[in-house]
Amino acid sequence: MKKQKIAVIFGGMSSEHDVSIASGTSVIKNLNQEKYDILPVYISKEGEWYLVTEKITNLKVGEQLNHFEKIENLLEFLRNIDVAFPVLHGLYGEDGTIQGMFEMMQIPYVGSKVLGSSISMDKAYTKIIFDRAGINQANYAYIRKYKDKYIYVEKDFSEKIMTISDIANKIEKEIPYPMFVKPSNSGSSVGIEKVKNTTELTNAITNASKYDKKILIEEGIKGKEIECSALGNEEVSISCTGEIMPADEFYSYDAKYYNEESKCLIPSSLAKETENKVREIAKKAYKAVDGKGLARVDFFVKENQEIYINEINTMPGFTEISMYAKLWDASGIPYPKALEKLIELAQEK
């Protein structure tokens, strides 16, 4: 039987370049080499596409590949593959851009389509969809950077240009401390800060604007950090829940990838009734953003069992120790089988 050609694409131009390398090499190591002809494709930070020529090993975040050759005719290369598996996190990979290219070329690919990818990547617009779907979430404010000033965007989309100090004063009247300041289009907790006063708020807004012109400020929710994984197109399965126990004050980039004191509990400590509610909401959120293939859905659950959705990631971290894979393994689908299912879903979609 002829092997299917699977191009596993990783790296990319986003701030999550190094995380993507770790995810991509992990996917390659866990794909069935008897069933698939695996083509490791690396995209540099400058956007150049290369075919990796060295033996793939599981790389940790920060470790780099050294041997590859440039793909001179990218369109011809892509036309000769059966399925693209873009293990790309963040901008230009998870935001609908590369998905649009695959759609134009009629290439089956793993993950959500253009709309689902772009909505889920932009946290501000994800919030709007969740509002419309009636899914409980933290109070938030949405601003945009404009030259040396900022635009405050009201819930009805009316706008007002303001200084950063005026922005801070307005937000403090609407959202209690602590707050979280996030670039709207970023992942792996890049650029996210927890703030407790005016000075920290203005500094965090300034820092977040280095990563994105859209910035989200959210009320901090005190509760368990809960995650679950979605798998499917129209028929969607949701894994058991897992519980994050970050070593830092919150699940920051360093806590995720470098601090070995960060732990996760699978299954979570949630009562069964609460876990089932979380899983129901996760499926609703996945459908609301037009999710396809896969996603990881993140929540906060308060002591009184009140559930708040945090965000949805359409291409979550994909190493063997990432929550997406571990949650499915605990739910009866081993990592290699989950990868095979995703390739089947790509062709079905």
C-alpha positions in Angstrom: 0.0 0.0 0.0 1.3 3.4 -1.0 2.3 5.6 1.9 0.6 9.0 2.3 2.9 12.0 2.1 2.5 14.0 5.3 4.3 17.4 5.4 4.8 18.3 9.1 5.4 22.0 9.2 7.0 23.8 12.1 9.0 26.8 13.2 7.5 29.9 11.7 7.7 33.7 12.1 5.8 34.1 15.4 7.1 34.6 18.9 6.3 30.9 19.5 8.9 29.7 16.9 10.9 27.7 19.5 7.8 26.1 20.9 6.7 25.1 17.4 10.0 23.3 16.8 9.5 21.2 19.9 5.9 20.4 19.0 6.7 19.6 15.3 9.6 17.3 16.1 7.5 15.5 18.7 4.7 15.0 16.1 7.2 13.6 13.6 8.7 11.1 16.1 5.2 9.8 17.0 3.7 9.4 13.5 3.6 5.9 12.1 6.5 5.7 9.7 5.1 2.4 8.3 2.0 4.2 7.2 3.2 7.7 6.3 6.0 9.2 4.2 6.9 12.0 6.6 8.4 15.2 5.2 9.8 17.5 8.0 9.3 21.1 6.8 11.0 24.0 8.8 9.9 27.6 8.4 12.6 30.1 9.5 11.9 33.2 11.5 12.3 35.1 8.2 9.6 33.0 6.5 11.9 30.8 4.4 10.8 27.2 3.9 13.3 24.3 4.2 13.2 20.5 4.1 15.0 19.1 7.1 17.7 16.6 6.2 18.9 15.6 9.6 17.5 12.8 11.7 14.6 14.1 13.8 14.8 13.8 17.5 12.5 15.2 20.2 13.8 18.7 20.7 13.2 20.8 23.8 12.0 24.4 23.7 15.1 26.4 22.7 16.9 23.6 20.9 17.5 24.1 17.2 17.9 22.0 14.0 21.1 22.4 12.0 20.7 20.6 8.7 18.2 21.5 6.0 17.9 22.5 2.4 15.8 25.3 1.0 12.6 24.3 -0.9 13.1 26.2 -4.2 9.6 25.6 -5.7 7.3 25.7 -2.8 4.0 25.4 -4.8 5.2 22.3 -6.6 6.4 20.8 -3.3 3.0 21.3 -1.7 1.1 20.0 -4.7 2.8 16.7 -4.2 1.8 16.1 -0.6 -1.3 14.3 0.6 -1.9 16.2 3.9 -0.3 19.2 5.5 0.2 19.1 9.3 1.0 22.7 10.3 2.3 22.4 13.8 2.6 26.2 13.9 1.7 28.3 16.9 0.8 32.0 16.8 0.8 34.4 14.0 1.2 33.2 10.4 0.5 29.6 11.4 -2.5 29.5 13.8 -4.3 32.6 12.7 -5.8 31.5 9.4 -3.1 32.7 7.0 -1.5 29.4 6.2 -4.9 27.8 6.3 -6.0 30.2 3.5 -3.0 29.1 1.4 -3.9 25.4 1.8 -7.6 26.2 0.9 -6.5 28.0 -2.3 -4.3 25.0 -3.2 -7.0 22.5 -2.2 -4.6 20.7 0.1 -6.1 18.8 3.0 -4.6 20.1 6.3 -4.9 19.3 10.0 -6.8 21.8 12.2 -9.4 24.5 12.0 -10.2 26.3 8.7 -9.6 30.0 8.1 -12.5 31.4 10.1 -12.1 29.1 13.2 -8.3 29.7 13.2 -8.5 33.5 12.9 -11.3 34.0 15.5 -9.6 31.7 18.0 -6.2 33.4 17.5 -7.6 36.9 18.2 -8.5 36.8 21.9 -10.6 40.0 21.7 -12.8 38.5 19.0 -13.0 35.2 20.7 -14.4 37.0 23.7 -17.1 38.5 21.5 -18.1 35.1 20.1 -18.2 33.6 23.6 -20.4 36.6 24.8 -22.8 35.9 21.9 -22.8 32.2 22.8 -23.7 33.0 26.4 -20.5 31.4 27.8 -19.4 32.7 31.2 -16.1 34.6 31.1 -14.1 37.1 33.1 -14.8 40.8 32.8 -12.5 42.4 30.2 -11.5 45.5 28.3 -10.2 45.8 24.8 -7.8 48.5 23.5 -5.7 49.1 20.5 -2.3 50.8 20.1 -2.4 53.9 17.9 0.9 55.7 17.4 1.8 56.9 20.9 -1.8 56.7 22.1 -4.4 54.0 22.6 -7.9 53.4 21.4 -10.4 52.2 24.0 -13.0 50.0 22.3 -16.4 49.8 24.0 -18.6 46.7 24.0 -20.7 48.4 21.2 -17.5 49.0 19.2 -17.6 52.8 19.7 -14.0 54.0 20.1 -12.1 56.8 21.9 -8.5 57.8 21.5 -6.9 58.1 25.0 -3.5 58.4 26.6 -2.2 55.3 28.5 -2.8 57.0 31.9 -6.5 57.8 30.9 -6.9 54.2 29.7 -5.6 52.9 33.0 -7.9 55.1 35.0 -10.9 54.0 32.9 -10.0 50.3 33.3 -9.5 50.6 37.1 -13.1 51.8 37.4 -14.4 48.8 35.5 -12.2 45.9 36.5 -10.8 45.1 40.0 -7.2 44.1 40.6 -5.5 41.8 40.0 -5.8 41.9 36.2 -4.1 40.1 33.4 -2.8 42.1 30.4 -2.5 40.0 27.2 -1.5 40.7 23.6 -4.7 39.7 21.7 -2.8 37.6 19.1 -0.2 35.7 21.0 0.0 32.3 22.6 2.1 30.2 25.0 1.6 33.1 27.5 4.0 35.3 25.6 3.7 38.9 26.7 1.1 38.2 29.4 1.5 39.9 32.8 -0.4 39.8 36.0 -0.8 43.3 37.5 -1.9 44.6 40.9 -1.6 48.4 40.6 -1.7 51.4 38.2 2.1 51.4 37.5 2.1 47.7 36.7 -0.9 48.1 34.5 0.5 50.9 32.4 3.9 49.1 32.1 2.2 45.8 31.1 0.1 47.6 28.4 3.3 49.1 27.0 5.0 45.7 27.0 2.0 43.9 25.4 1.9 46.4 22.6 5.4 45.2 21.5 3.7 41.9 20.6 0.4 43.1 19.2 -1.5 46.3 18.5 -4.6 44.7 20.0 -4.5 44.3 23.8 -6.8 42.6 26.2 -7.1 43.3 29.9 -9.0 40.7 32.0 -10.1 40.4 35.5 -8.1 37.8 37.4 -10.2 34.8 38.4 -9.1 33.0 41.6 -9.8 29.3 41.0 -8.5 26.0 39.6 -6.9 26.2 36.1 -8.6 23.5 34.1 -8.0 22.3 30.6 -9.5 19.8 28.2 -8.9 18.7 24.7 -11.3 18.6 21.7 -11.0 16.2 18.8 -13.3 16.1 15.8 -15.1 18.0 13.0 -18.9 17.8 13.2 -18.8 15.0 15.7 -16.7 16.3 18.5 -15.2 14.3 21.4 -13.9 16.1 24.6 -11.2 14.5 26.8 -11.2 14.3 30.5 -10.1 17.5 32.3 -6.6 18.3 33.6 -5.6 20.7 36.3 -2.6 23.1 36.0 -0.5 23.7 39.1 1.9 26.5 38.0 5.2 27.1 39.8 4.9 30.8 39.1 2.1 33.2 40.2 0.3 32.1 37.0 1.0 29.8 34.1 3.6 32.0 32.3 5.9 31.1 29.4 8.7 30.2 31.9 6.3 28.2 34.1 5.1 26.2 31.0 8.5 25.4 29.4 11.3 25.9 31.9 10.2 25.6 35.5 10.1 21.9 36.4 8.2 22.7 39.5 5.1 23.3 37.4 2.8 20.3 37.6 -0.4 19.0 36.1 -3.0 16.7 37.6 -4.8 14.3 35.2 -7.6 13.7 35.7 -8.4 17.0 37.5 -9.7 17.1 41.1 -13.1 18.5 39.9 -16.2 16.8 41.1 -17.7 14.6 38.3 -20.7 16.9 37.9 -18.5 20.0 37.5 -16.2 18.2 35.1 -19.1 17.2 32.9 -20.3 20.8 32.8 -16.8 22.0 31.8 -16.7 19.4 29.0 -20.1 20.5 27.8 -19.0 24.1 27.7 -15.8 23.2 25.9 -17.8 21.5 23.1 -20.1 24.5 22.8 -17.1 26.9 22.6 -15.4 24.7 20.0 -18.6 24.7 17.9 -19.1 28.5 18.4 -15.7 29.3 16.9 -16.2 26.8 14.1 -13.4 24.5 15.4 -12.2 21.6 13.3 -9.7 18.8 14.0 -8.4 19.8 17.4 -8.3 22.4 20.1 -7.4 22.8 23.8 -10.0 24.7 25.8 -8.9 26.4 29.0 -11.1 27.3 32.1 -11.0 28.7 35.6 -13.3 27.0 38.1 -14.0 28.8 41.4 -14.4 27.2 44.8 -18.1 27.6 44.5 -18.0 25.6 41.2 -18.6 28.6 39.0 -17.0 28.0 35.6 -15.3 30.7 33.5 -13.9 30.0 30.1 -10.4 31.4 29.6 -9.5 30.8 25.9 -9.4 28.2 23.1 -6.2 27.2 21.3 -6.7 25.6 17.8 -3.0 24.4 17.6 -1.9 23.9 21.2 1.5 22.7 22.4 2.0 19.3 20.8 4.9 17.6 22.6 4.5 14.2 24.4 4.3 16.1 27.7 1.9 18.8 26.4 -1.6 18.8 28.0 -3.4 18.1 24.7 -1.6 14.8 24.2 -1.6 13.8 27.8 -5.3 14.4 28.2 -6.2 12.2 25.3 -3.8 9.5 26.5 -5.6 9.6 29.9 -8.9 9.4 28.0 -7.9 6.2 26.1 -6.4 7.6 22.9 -2.6 7.3 22.8 -0.6 10.1 21.2 0.2 8.2 17.9 -3.5 7.3 17.5 -4.6 10.9 18.1 -2.2 12.0 15.3 -3.7 9.4 12.9 -7.2 10.6 13.8 -6.2 14.2 13.0 -4.9 13.2 9.6 -8.2 11.4 8.9 -10.2 14.4 10.0 -8.1 16.6 7.7 -9.1 14.5 4.7 -12.7 14.3 5.9 -12.9 18.1 6.3 
